[in-house]
Amino acid sequence: MDPNALLTDYAHMGHLAESTRALLALLLDQGSLPPEQRDVLDETLLHLTDVREGLILSLRADAADARELQDLVRYTLGALDWSWLQELGLELMPDETIYLPRLQLLAFAHSYLTLALMPRLPRRQITFPQPRSYADIPVPRRPGEVLERIEELERVLIRVQIRASTDSFTGDILRRTYGFFETSAWLVRDHLRLFGRHDD
């Protein structure tokens, strides 16, 4: 595994988190977003798909045999219809190469750490208007709770894409989402300094 590629992927996660936080800050400030801004969230939603897959893989990889891993891949990829290949007279051949789900596991590990550190994010790093603290946001402990938080992030970003306004949000759902991406970006910046990299 190339450590430079790993750091590059990690730095990209930080840039993506900061871009998403900035977009949510714009939404909070203006109450709406222009349509072209919503496209930025596509990549973030794809990243959350990697986070979800990393969660599933981390829970099941230890006990998985070859058959179970195949079932897991089918689950994560969804019910894809490959019949069009047969109609063209083609068929998928088995690939003997083992592909490590490096990006998915990195995305999940980083997100899990982000959720754990969010209540402890230093006040000087918090830009959410009010309150200037995430200390009251509970840390998910069980896998089901982690999955719920991932799904909440996805739901918020999809609603922002569709409606691009703050009207549809109640309670702390928007603050939890904002705090997640703010903590994620801060965590990457802090870690990259340890490696002597400055990707600001």
C-alpha positions as a LaTeX table, in Angstrom:
\begin{tabular}{lrrr}
\hline
Residue & $x$ (\AA) & $y$ (\AA) & $z$ (\AA) \\
\hline
Met1 & 0.00 & 0.00 & 0.00 \\
Asp2 & 1.45 & 3.34 & $-1.07$ \\
Pro3 & 1.51 & 5.68 & 1.97 \\
Asn4 & 1.56 & 8.75 & $-0.30$ \\
Ala5 & $-1.64$ & 7.61 & $-2.03$ \\
Leu6 & $-3.21$ & 7.07 & 1.39 \\
Leu7 & $-2.29$ & 10.58 & 2.51 \\
Thr8 & $-3.58$ & 12.03 & $-0.78$ \\
Asp9 & $-6.93$ & 10.28 & $-0.31$ \\
Tyr10 & $-7.04$ & 11.49 & 3.29 \\
Ala11 & $-6.27$ & 15.08 & 2.28 \\
His12 & $-9.03$ & 14.89 & $-0.33$ \\
Met13 & $-11.50$ & 13.84 & 2.38 \\
Gly14 & $-10.53$ & 16.97 & 4.30 \\
His15 & $-11.05$ & 19.23 & 1.29 \\
Leu16 & $-14.40$ & 17.60 & 0.60 \\
Ala17 & $-15.50$ & 18.04 & 4.21 \\
Glu18 & $-14.46$ & 21.71 & 4.20 \\
Ser19 & $-16.28$ & 22.35 & 0.89 \\
Thr20 & $-19.44$ & 20.77 & 2.30 \\
Arg21 & $-19.18$ & 22.76 & 5.54 \\
Ala22 & $-18.75$ & 25.98 & 3.53 \\
Leu23 & $-21.82$ & 25.12 & 1.48 \\
Leu24 & $-23.89$ & 24.52 & 4.63 \\
Ala25 & $-22.57$ & 27.81 & 6.08 \\
Leu26 & $-23.75$ & 29.59 & 2.93 \\
Leu27 & $-27.14$ & 27.92 & 3.28 \\
Leu28 & $-27.42$ & 29.06 & 6.92 \\
Asp29 & $-26.33$ & 32.59 & 6.05 \\
Gln30 & $-28.50$ & 33.13 & 2.97 \\
Gly31 & $-31.34$ & 30.69 & 3.66 \\
Ser32 & $-31.02$ & 29.17 & 0.17 \\
Leu33 & $-28.48$ & 28.06 & $-2.41$ \\
Pro34 & $-28.24$ & 28.73 & $-6.15$ \\
Pro35 & $-28.84$ & 25.55 & $-8.21$ \\
Glu36 & $-25.24$ & 25.28 & $-9.43$ \\
Gln37 & $-24.00$ & 25.04 & $-5.83$ \\
Arg38 & $-26.02$ & 21.88 & $-5.19$ \\
Asp39 & $-23.87$ & 19.84 & $-7.59$ \\
Val40 & $-20.98$ & 20.08 & $-5.11$ \\
Leu41 & $-22.85$ & 17.66 & $-2.85$ \\
Asp42 & $-22.76$ & 14.81 & $-5.39$ \\
Glu43 & $-19.18$ & 13.95 & $-4.49$ \\
Thr44 & $-19.92$ & 14.17 & $-0.77$ \\
Leu45 & $-22.81$ & 11.72 & $-1.16$ \\
Leu46 & $-20.50$ & 9.33 & $-3.04$ \\
His47 & $-18.03$ & 9.65 & $-0.16$ \\
Leu48 & $-20.80$ & 8.75 & 2.32 \\
Thr49 & $-21.47$ & 5.63 & 0.22 \\
Asp50 & $-17.82$ & 4.68 & 0.84 \\
Val51 & $-18.34$ & 5.34 & 4.57 \\
Arg52 & $-21.38$ & 3.06 & 4.63 \\
Glu53 & $-19.53$ & 0.30 & 2.74 \\
Gly54 & $-16.57$ & 0.65 & 5.10 \\
Leu55 & $-18.90$ & 0.19 & 8.08 \\
Ile56 & $-20.37$ & $-2.98$ & 6.59 \\
Leu57 & $-16.94$ & $-4.37$ & 5.71 \\
Ser58 & $-15.46$ & $-3.58$ & 9.12 \\
Leu59 & $-18.32$ & $-5.37$ & 10.87 \\
Arg60 & $-18.17$ & $-8.51$ & 8.78 \\
Ala61 & $-14.65$ & $-8.94$ & 7.42 \\
Asp62 & $-13.30$ & $-10.82$ & 10.45 \\
Ala63 & $-15.79$ & $-13.67$ & 10.22 \\
Ala64 & $-16.37$ & $-13.64$ & 6.47 \\
Asp65 & $-15.56$ & $-16.58$ & 4.25 \\
Ala66 & $-15.43$ & $-16.32$ & 0.44 \\
Arg67 & $-19.18$ & $-16.97$ & 0.03 \\
Glu68 & $-20.09$ & $-14.40$ & 2.68 \\
Leu69 & $-17.83$ & $-11.80$ & 1.04 \\
Gln70 & $-19.58$ & $-12.38$ & $-2.29$ \\
Asp71 & $-22.95$ & $-11.86$ & $-0.60$ \\
Leu72 & $-21.58$ & $-8.71$ & 1.03 \\
Val73 & $-20.40$ & $-7.32$ & $-2.30$ \\
Arg74 & $-23.84$ & $-8.02$ & $-3.81$ \\
Tyr75 & $-25.47$ & $-6.18$ & $-0.90$ \\
Thr76 & $-23.22$ & $-3.15$ & $-1.13$ \\
Leu77 & $-23.46$ & $-2.84$ & $-4.88$ \\
Gly78 & $-27.23$ & $-3.34$ & $-4.79$ \\
Ala79 & $-29.28$ & $-5.38$ & $-7.20$ \\
Leu80 & $-27.52$ & $-4.58$ & $-10.47$ \\
Asp81 & $-28.98$ & $-5.97$ & $-13.68$ \\
Trp82 & $-26.21$ & $-7.30$ & $-15.92$ \\
Ser83 & $-28.56$ & $-9.01$ & $-18.42$ \\
Trp84 & $-27.67$ & $-6.43$ & $-21.09$ \\
Leu85 & $-24.21$ & $-8.07$ & $-21.30$ \\
Gln86 & $-25.79$ & $-11.41$ & $-22.15$ \\
Glu87 & $-27.93$ & $-9.77$ & $-24.82$ \\
Leu88 & $-24.69$ & $-8.61$ & $-26.47$ \\
Gly89 & $-23.28$ & $-12.13$ & $-26.27$ \\
Leu90 & $-20.85$ & $-11.20$ & $-23.49$ \\
Glu91 & $-20.43$ & $-12.59$ & $-20.01$ \\
Leu92 & $-18.59$ & $-11.48$ & $-16.92$ \\
Met93 & $-15.52$ & $-13.60$ & $-16.22$ \\
Pro94 & $-14.29$ & $-14.16$ & $-12.67$ \\
Asp95 & $-11.38$ & $-11.93$ & $-11.74$ \\
Glu96 & $-8.76$ & $-13.65$ & $-9.61$ \\
Thr97 & $-7.34$ & $-10.33$ & $-8.38$ \\
Ile98 & $-8.08$ & $-9.38$ & $-4.79$ \\
Tyr99 & $-9.03$ & $-5.73$ & $-4.51$ \\
Leu100 & $-8.57$ & $-4.26$ & $-1.05$ \\
Pro101 & $-11.36$ & $-1.87$ & $-0.03$ \\
Arg102 & $-8.77$ & 0.65 & 1.18 \\
Leu103 & $-10.77$ & 3.79 & 0.42 \\
Gln104 & $-13.98$ & 2.49 & 2.02 \\
Leu105 & $-12.21$ & 1.43 & 5.21 \\
Leu106 & $-10.28$ & 4.71 & 5.40 \\
Ala107 & $-13.50$ & 6.69 & 4.86 \\
Phe108 & $-15.31$ & 4.77 & 7.59 \\
Ala109 & $-12.43$ & 4.93 & 10.10 \\
His110 & $-12.14$ & 8.68 & 9.61 \\
Ser111 & $-15.91$ & 9.21 & 9.91 \\
Tyr112 & $-16.09$ & 7.05 & 13.04 \\
Leu113 & $-13.31$ & 9.10 & 14.65 \\
Thr114 & $-15.06$ & 12.31 & 13.53 \\
Leu115 & $-18.29$ & 11.27 & 15.26 \\
Ala116 & $-16.36$ & 10.43 & 18.44 \\
Leu117 & $-14.45$ & 13.74 & 18.51 \\
Met118 & $-17.26$ & 16.09 & 17.47 \\
Pro119 & $-18.46$ & 16.81 & 21.06 \\
Arg120 & $-14.85$ & 17.67 & 21.98 \\
Leu121 & $-14.11$ & 19.98 & 19.04 \\
Pro122 & $-12.40$ & 23.10 & 20.50 \\
Arg123 & $-14.75$ & 26.10 & 20.63 \\
Arg124 & $-12.34$ & 28.25 & 18.63 \\
Gln125 & $-12.75$ & 25.81 & 15.71 \\
Ile126 & $-16.56$ & 25.98 & 15.70 \\
Thr127 & $-18.21$ & 28.28 & 13.16 \\
Phe128 & $-21.83$ & 27.14 & 13.55 \\
Pro129 & $-23.78$ & 30.28 & 14.61 \\
Gln130 & $-25.45$ & 29.13 & 17.87 \\
Pro131 & $-24.68$ & 27.36 & 20.12 \\
Arg132 & $-20.90$ & 27.44 & 19.66 \\
Ser133 & $-20.47$ & 23.90 & 20.96 \\
Tyr134 & $-21.18$ & 20.32 & 19.93 \\
Ala135 & $-20.72$ & 18.96 & 23.48 \\
Asp136 & $-24.39$ & 17.98 & 23.74 \\
Ile137 & $-24.34$ & 15.79 & 20.62 \\
Pro138 & $-24.11$ & 12.14 & 21.72 \\
Val139 & $-21.40$ & 9.88 & 20.34 \\
Pro140 & $-22.88$ & 6.83 & 18.61 \\
Arg141 & $-21.70$ & 3.69 & 20.42 \\
Arg142 & $-23.34$ & 0.75 & 18.65 \\
Pro143 & $-23.09$ & $-0.11$ & 14.93 \\
Gly144 & $-26.81$ & 0.60 & 14.46 \\
Glu145 & $-26.37$ & 4.08 & 15.94 \\
Val146 & $-23.40$ & 4.77 & 13.65 \\
Leu147 & $-25.44$ & 3.67 & 10.64 \\
Glu148 & $-28.30$ & 5.96 & 11.72 \\
Arg149 & $-25.93$ & 8.93 & 11.81 \\
Ile150 & $-24.53$ & 8.08 & 8.36 \\
Glu151 & $-28.07$ & 7.84 & 6.99 \\
Glu152 & $-28.96$ & 11.16 & 8.65 \\
Leu153 & $-26.01$ & 12.84 & 6.89 \\
Glu154 & $-27.19$ & 11.41 & 3.58 \\
Arg155 & $-30.78$ & 12.56 & 4.15 \\
Val156 & $-29.71$ & 16.11 & 5.01 \\
Leu157 & $-27.48$ & 16.46 & 1.95 \\
Ile158 & $-30.17$ & 15.04 & $-0.35$ \\
Arg159 & $-32.71$ & 17.52 & 1.06 \\
Val160 & $-30.24$ & 20.37 & 0.58 \\
Gln161 & $-29.74$ & 19.26 & $-3.04$ \\
Ile162 & $-33.47$ & 19.11 & $-3.71$ \\
Arg163 & $-34.79$ & 22.12 & $-1.79$ \\
Ala164 & $-31.65$ & 24.17 & $-1.08$ \\
Ser165 & $-33.27$ & 25.91 & 1.88 \\
Thr166 & $-33.31$ & 25.60 & 5.67 \\
Asp167 & $-37.12$ & 25.47 & 5.84 \\
Ser168 & $-37.40$ & 21.69 & 6.00 \\
Phe169 & $-35.00$ & 21.14 & 8.93 \\
Thr170 & $-36.19$ & 20.75 & 12.50 \\
Gly171 & $-34.27$ & 20.28 & 15.73 \\
Asp172 & $-30.51$ & 19.78 & 15.63 \\
Ile173 & $-30.30$ & 17.72 & 12.45 \\
Leu174 & $-28.63$ & 20.51 & 10.46 \\
Arg175 & $-26.26$ & 21.35 & 13.35 \\
Arg176 & $-25.19$ & 17.69 & 13.67 \\
Thr177 & $-24.49$ & 17.56 & 9.94 \\
Tyr178 & $-22.62$ & 20.87 & 9.93 \\
Gly179 & $-20.64$ & 19.77 & 12.99 \\
Phe180 & $-19.71$ & 16.46 & 11.38 \\
Phe181 & $-18.16$ & 18.11 & 8.32 \\
Glu182 & $-16.53$ & 20.85 & 10.40 \\
Thr183 & $-14.92$ & 18.27 & 12.71 \\
Ser184 & $-13.92$ & 16.08 & 9.77 \\
Ala185 & $-12.11$ & 18.96 & 8.03 \\
Trp186 & $-10.38$ & 20.00 & 11.27 \\
Leu187 & $-9.27$ & 16.44 & 11.98 \\
Val188 & $-7.66$ & 16.05 & 8.55 \\
Arg189 & $-5.88$ & 19.41 & 8.84 \\
Asp190 & $-4.57$ & 18.46 & 12.28 \\
His191 & $-3.38$ & 15.01 & 11.17 \\
Leu192 & $-1.71$ & 16.26 & 7.99 \\
Arg193 & 0.40 & 18.63 & 10.08 \\
Leu194 & 1.78 & 15.58 & 11.89 \\
Phe195 & 2.95 & 14.23 & 8.53 \\
Gly196 & 4.48 & 17.55 & 7.54 \\
Arg197 & 1.89 & 18.11 & 4.82 \\
His198 & 0.04 & 21.38 & 4.38 \\
Asp199 & $-2.79$ & 20.94 & 1.91 \\
Asp200 & $-4.59$ & 24.17 & 2.80 \\
\hline
\end{tabular}
